[in-house]
């Protein structure tokens, strides 16, 4: 069977889109501890969407404790599909982390405020 140039272009485009979708689906999560020395908080990042959440250990009398989790709040929800990562500063009293877009170079700072994770608007 012979394929025309048009058929080959459509096939290549389809494979490219399928490959990108597969990468986005396979991206998974990244986890990073807050840099503050006396804070037991771990941030969770969806590497494809940039959504950020956090959890930490909490004491609860009469039990072994609880996992306290903070859902995404203002600015911490899904962003444009890309390739995101978390970066901690080396400041030992910093409770937040940087969310970076590895494709565009945009950054925002994410931290827990009240009962949710919030992130500043992205900037470059």
C-alpha positions as CSV (number, residue, x, y, z in Angstrom):
1,X,0.0,0.0,0.0
2,X,1.4,3.4,-0.9
3,X,0.8,6.5,1.2
4,X,0.7,10.0,-0.3
5,X,2.7,12.9,1.2
6,X,-0.5,14.2,2.8
7,X,-1.2,10.8,4.4
8,X,2.3,10.7,5.9
9,X,2.0,14.3,7.3
10,X,-1.3,13.4,8.9
11,X,0.3,10.2,10.4
12,X,3.3,12.1,11.7
13,X,1.1,14.8,13.2
14,X,-1.1,12.2,14.9
15,X,1.9,10.4,16.3
16,X,3.3,13.7,17.6
17,X,0.1,14.6,19.3
18,X,-0.3,11.0,20.7
19,X,3.3,11.2,22.0
20,X,2.8,14.5,23.7
21,X,-0.4,13.3,25.3
22,X,1.4,10.2,26.5
23,X,4.1,12.3,28.0
24,X,1.5,14.6,29.7
25,X,-0.2,11.5,31.1
26,X,3.1,9.9,32.2
27,X,4.3,13.1,33.8
28,X,3.0,12.2,37.2
29,X,3.8,14.0,40.4
30,X,6.8,15.6,42.1
31,X,7.2,16.0,45.8
32,X,9.4,18.5,47.7
33,X,9.9,19.3,51.4
34,X,9.6,22.9,52.5
35,X,13.0,24.3,53.1
36,X,12.1,25.6,56.6
37,X,14.1,23.5,59.1
38,X,11.3,23.0,61.7
39,X,8.4,22.5,59.3
40,X,7.3,18.9,58.4
41,X,5.5,19.9,55.2
42,X,5.8,18.3,51.8
43,X,4.5,19.9,48.6
44,X,2.9,17.9,45.8
45,X,3.0,19.1,42.2
46,X,1.2,17.7,39.2
47,X,4.1,18.0,36.7
48,X,1.8,18.4,33.6
49,X,-0.8,20.9,35.0
50,X,1.2,22.7,37.7
51,X,-1.5,22.1,40.4
52,X,0.1,22.3,43.9
53,X,-1.1,20.8,47.2
54,X,0.7,20.1,50.5
55,X,0.5,17.7,53.4
56,X,2.1,17.6,56.9
57,X,2.0,15.5,60.0
58,X,-0.3,16.6,62.8
59,X,-0.6,15.6,66.4
60,X,-4.0,14.2,67.6
61,X,-4.3,13.3,71.2
62,X,-4.8,9.6,71.8
63,X,-3.8,8.5,68.3
64,X,-0.7,8.1,66.3
65,X,-1.4,11.4,64.6
66,X,-3.0,12.5,61.3
67,X,-2.0,13.6,57.9
68,X,-3.1,17.2,57.4
69,X,-3.5,18.1,53.7
70,X,-4.0,21.5,52.1
71,X,-5.9,21.6,48.8
72,X,-5.0,24.0,46.0
73,X,-6.4,27.5,46.6
74,X,-5.9,30.8,44.7
75,X,-3.3,30.4,42.0
76,X,-2.4,26.8,42.9
77,X,-4.9,25.1,40.7
78,X,-4.2,23.7,37.2
79,X,-2.3,26.0,34.9
80,X,-1.8,25.7,31.1
81,X,-0.4,22.2,30.2
82,X,3.4,22.3,30.3
83,X,6.3,20.8,32.2
84,X,6.4,22.0,35.8
85,X,8.8,21.4,38.7
86,X,9.3,22.5,42.3
87,X,12.4,24.3,43.6
88,X,13.2,25.1,47.2
89,X,15.2,28.1,48.2
90,X,18.2,27.5,50.5
91,X,16.6,29.9,53.0
92,X,16.3,27.8,56.1
93,X,13.2,29.8,57.4
94,X,11.3,29.7,54.1
95,X,8.0,27.7,54.3
96,X,7.1,28.0,50.6
97,X,8.5,26.6,47.4
98,X,8.9,27.9,43.8
99,X,6.7,26.4,41.0
100,X,8.6,26.7,37.8
101,X,7.5,26.2,34.2
102,X,10.5,24.5,32.6
103,X,9.2,25.4,29.0
104,X,8.5,29.1,29.5
105,X,10.7,30.0,32.4
106,X,7.8,31.5,34.4
107,X,7.8,31.1,38.2
108,X,5.5,31.6,41.1
109,X,5.9,31.1,44.8
110,X,3.5,28.7,46.6
111,X,2.9,28.4,50.3
112,X,0.2,27.4,52.8
113,X,-2.2,30.3,53.8
114,X,-4.9,29.4,56.3
115,X,-6.3,26.1,55.0
116,X,-5.1,26.0,51.4
117,X,-2.0,26.2,49.2
118,X,-1.8,29.5,47.3
119,X,0.6,30.6,44.6
120,X,1.6,34.1,43.4
121,X,0.9,35.0,39.8
122,X,3.5,33.6,37.4
123,X,6.3,36.0,36.4
124,X,9.5,35.9,34.5
